[in-house]
């Protein structure tokens, strides 16, 4: 090994470890994003299911328990349909937001639109 090449292996190893760390962090972020998207969809589905039966308050509590931390939960009740959208930011510093949406039919006699939205 020539004198000028000494330490080259150390530098290459440091660069490779840095790149490997970035790849692992990106993979973990992707898994966290997919998990948050599934939790948002589950949360929206549960909210719609309970709101369609006339139990909007209970649905909001269940949705808040299922949703990722810091998620926003929106419920819209129209004449015959209930729609829920749950949105969250899965990885704090990354400006990516995921959401889950669910739509269901308001059950007859369950509640009027103004009662369920309140």
Order of alpha helices (4+ residues) and beta strands (2+ residues): alpha-alpha-beta-beta-beta-alpha
